[in-house]
Amino acid sequence: MLHALLLVGVQTIVLLVVAPFVVGLIRKVKARLQCRRGAGVFQPYADLAKLFRKQPVVSTTTSWIFTATPYILFASTLAAGLLVPVFASKMPLNFAGNIIALVYLLALGTFFLILAGLDAGSAFGGMGSSREAIVASLTEPAMILSIFAIALTAGSTNLSTIVHKTALLEGIVTDPAPHLMALAALFIVALAETGRVPVDNPATHLELTMIHEAMVLEYSGRYLALVEWAAGIKLLVFLTLIANVFAPWGIATTHTPAAIGIGILVYLVKVSGLAVLIGTIESMFAKLRLFRVTDLLGVAFILALLALVFFYILRG
């Protein structure tokens, strides 16, 4: 019992500490590719500390949903991160069907964030909430299908079982075609769910183009800190899924201190590489128009569906 609690505690600390670093690394890569110096990779930590020290300002028109949403969003996103194998393939919070729990925990946070955008009563909040609802309704089917394609190849809906089986094969996937299609679909979904370019721009100052940022315009102080921290954790969860489900190289298959230490180091290298990739993509591509976002997410859904079809064709 103590061993299980220790593993969960270490994974919680890793998620909380690494999430701001990933956000800062993406910003740094974008700045360097745009010939700017940019802020340091540890700037998000200072931003969070500053926001936690500030007194939040809450509109008199809001209800309990507005003040409760940051806590619900942060808790649900962190809980979703604890269901994903981070540095070890076998974690205490592994159970049959935790893929489904992961999807719905992320959806729970998105649902309350949409309500909070509407609850503030501002025009931009309502606009952002309506756009986020459209994006979420298109990304969730693609996300579920892409992960289920991997679940079928591994014969389990348990993320730890999926990662452990692939890790024991030294990262060699048995069905490369479905895996590649599911990987492409999940990567597109990750960009959309975390509000990255080309679906959204987290650094935009143009209100009419905002999606995620429009919903959190009314937040300040510790509420905004929790929302921003949760957004970083959500990004890290998707990067962890991509890194460990599709390429579980170096992940600890045993719980020895040496294996866990190597697993944490390899994990940091993999998510840092993915963060650099996202920063490069955001520097190379422009934000899509809203009506073109549905086309991109439609491609993700088709790729995930084709991954399932190819699985049955290759196994048939």
MITIPA-176975 format. One record per residue (C-alpha): residue in one letter; x, y, z. Coordinates in steps of 0.02 Angstrom, whole numbers, padded with zeros to 5 digits, always signed. Each point is the difference from the previous one (the first is absolute). Layout:
// residues N
aXYZ...
***
This chain:
// residues 316
m+00000+00000+00000l+00140+00120+00046h+00092-00045-00161a-00156+00039-00104l-00027+00167+00088l+00183+00045-00028l-00013-00035-00187v-00159+00103-00015g+00083+00142+00097v+00153-00001-00112q-00107+00001-00157t-00104+00144+00069i+00157+00101+00034v+00069-00038-00174l-00160+00058-00084l-00014+00159+00104v+00183+00048-00023v+00027-00047-00182a-00161+00078-00070p+00057+00183+00015f+00171-00048-00070v-00079-00074-00157v-00100+00160-00027g+00156+00106+00024l+00101-00109-00119i-00129+00018-00138r+00001+00189+00021k+00190+00003-00002v+00010-00104-00159k-00126+00113-00086a+00097+00155+00053r+00166-00067-00064l-00075-00055-00166q-00074+00175-00019c+00172+00078+00033r-00053+00063+00171r+00087-00028+00166g-00161-00040+00091a-00030-00037+00183g+00091-00140+00088v-00071-00176+00007f-00035+00024+00187q-00104+00158-00024p-00167-00094+00021y+00051-00043+00180a+00023+00183+00039d-00165+00042-00084l-00094-00129+00103a+00082+00062+00161k-00049+00179-00043l-00180-00047-00037f-00017-00100+00162r+00052+00156+00097k-00130+00111-00084q-00176+00023+00066p-00131-00065-00124v-00134+00116-00065v-00171-00082-00024s-00148+00078-00088t-00161+00020+00099t-00097-00084-00141t+00088-00167+00019s-00061-00151+00097w+00090-00139+00094i+00045-00080-00168f+00125+00138-00038t+00096-00018+00164a-00011-00191+00007t+00056-00030-00180p+00188+00033+00026y+00006-00129+00140i-00104-00128-00096l+00104+00028-00157f+00165-00017+00093a-00054-00154+00099s-00076-00092-00149t+00150+00035-00112l+00123-00056+00133a-00104-00156+00033a+00003-00039-00186g+00189+00018+00001l+00014-00127+00141l-00087-00130-00109v+00137+00012-00133p+00165-00095+00024v+00132+00136+00011f+00167-00074+00052a-00054-00178+00042s-00109-00117-00102k-00089-00076+00150m-00081+00132+00111p-00117-00022+00150l-00145+00091-00084n-00014-00124-00143f-00166-00085-00025a-00099-00072-00145g-00080+00140-00098n+00108+00141+00064i+00011+00061-00180i-00186+00043+00011a+00025+00082+00170l+00143+00104-00072v-00107+00066-00142y-00145+00046+00112l+00107+00082+00134l+00073+00114-00133a-00175+00031-00068l-00062+00044+00176g+00125+00142+00015t-00043+00063-00174f-00185-00005+00040f+00018+00108+00157l+00116+00120-00090i-00133+00024-00134l-00129+00034+00137a+00117+00124+00084g+00021+00095-00163l-00188+00016-00014d-00023+00036+00186a+00103+00160-00007g-00129+00078-00116s+00128+00080-00116a-00017-00005-00189f+00175-00068-00026g-00023-00136+00131g-00159-00062-00084m+00085+00005-00170g+00148-00100+00065s-00113-00126+00085s-00101-00031-00157r+00158-00025-00102e+00074-00115+00132a-00159-00104+00000i+00017-00024-00188v+00183-00049+00013a-00031-00118+00146s-00144-00088-00089l+00116-00035-00147t+00158-00046+00094e-00073-00123+00126p-00060-00129-00128a+00169+00006-00088m+00091-00016+00166i-00105-00149+00056l+00021-00090-00167s+00188+00030-00007i+00028-00068+00175f-00118-00146-00028a+00100-00045-00156i+00151-00022+00112a-00105-00092+00129l-00053-00126-00132t+00179-00035-00052a+00050-00026+00182g-00158-00094+00046s-00039+00111+00149t-00076+00168+00046n+00124+00016+00143l+00132+00130-00042s+00130-00082+00111t-00027-00167-00087i+00015+00081-00171v+00161+00091+00045h+00074-00149+00094k-00029-00121-00145t+00080+00117-00126a+00144+00041+00118l+00039-00186+00023l+00013-00012-00189e+00131+00138+00009g-00119+00128-00074i-00036-00103-00156v-00183+00012-00052t-00079-00154-00076d-00119+00097-00115p+00095+00151-00067a-00133+00061-00123p-00142+00019+00128h+00122+00072+00125l+00062+00134-00119m-00177+00051-00046a-00053+00005+00182l+00158+00099+00042a-00039+00131-00133a-00181+00012+00059l+00049+00019+00183f+00131+00132-00041i-00130+00106-00091v-00120-00025+00146a+00137+00053+00122l+00026+00163-00094a-00187+00034-00001e-00036-00050+00181t+00143+00104+00069g-00038+00154-00106r+00159-00001-00103v+00032+00063-00178p-00075-00031-00128v-00165-00024+00096d+00024+00140+00128n+00137+00121+00049p+00036+00011+00188a+00103+00159-00026t-00130+00096-00099h-00065+00172+00050l-00137+00004-00131e-00163-00034+00091l-00096-00050-00156t+00120-00145-00035m+00008-00068+00178i-00072-00166+00055h+00078-00056+00164e+00064+00171+00049a-00172+00078-00025m-00075-00115+00133v+00128+00049+00132l+00003+00189-00031e-00099+00033+00159y+00117-00101+00111s+00137+00078+00105g+00109-00039+00150r+00005-00177+00065y-00147-00051-00110l+00097+00045-00157a+00155-00087+00071l-00097-00162+00023v-00074+00012-00175e+00170+00032-00080w+00082-00138+00103a-00138-00121-00050a+00025+00047-00183g+00185-00042+00016i-00039-00167+00084k-00125-00042-00137l+00132+00035-00133l+00122-00110+00096v-00129-00141+00012f-00021-00002-00188l+00188+00004-00028t+00017-00143+00124l-00130-00102-00093i+00091+00026-00164a+00172-00034+00075n-00041-00153+00105v-00141-00085-00094f+00082+00009-00171a+00184+00002+00051p+00023-00068+00177w+00190-00007-00015g+00089+00014+00165i-00155-00010+00109a+00025-00098+00160t-00076-00174-00008t+00053-00033+00181h-00012+00108+00155t+00183+00000+00048p+00073+00172+00040a+00125-00011-00145a-00136-00046-00126i-00115+00139+00061g+00141+00128-00006i+00044-00049-00179g-00186+00002-00043i-00019+00179+00064l+00153+00060-00098v-00056-00084-00162y-00175+00069+00026l+00067+00178+00016v+00100-00022-00160k-00151-00066-00096v-00123+00134+00054s+00131+00135-00028g+00024-00064-00177l-00188+00005-00031a-00007+00176+00073v+00136+00055-00121l-00101-00079-00142i-00157+00094+00051g+00096+00163+00013t+00071-00028-00175i-00173-00038-00071e-00072+00158+00078s+00139+00102-00082m-00027-00079-00171f-00190+00005-00013a-00131+00135+00022k-00160-00019+00097l-00141-00074-00103r-00163+00090-00027l-00138-00067+00111f-00096-00086-00140r+00161-00087-00055v+00029-00073+00174t-00143-00121-00029d+00089-00065-00155l+00160-00033+00099l-00093-00089+00139g-00096-00098-00130v+00167-00063-00066a+00046-00055+00177f-00165-00095+00016i+00025-00085-00169l+00179-00050+00045a-00058-00075+00165l-00141-00092-00089l+00121-00066-00131a+00113-00061+00140l-00143-00109+00064v-00041-00061-00176f+00181-00044-00038f+00011-00095+00165y-00142-00116-00050i+00067-00016-00178l+00174-00047+00057r-00065-00120+00132g-00135-00073-00113
***
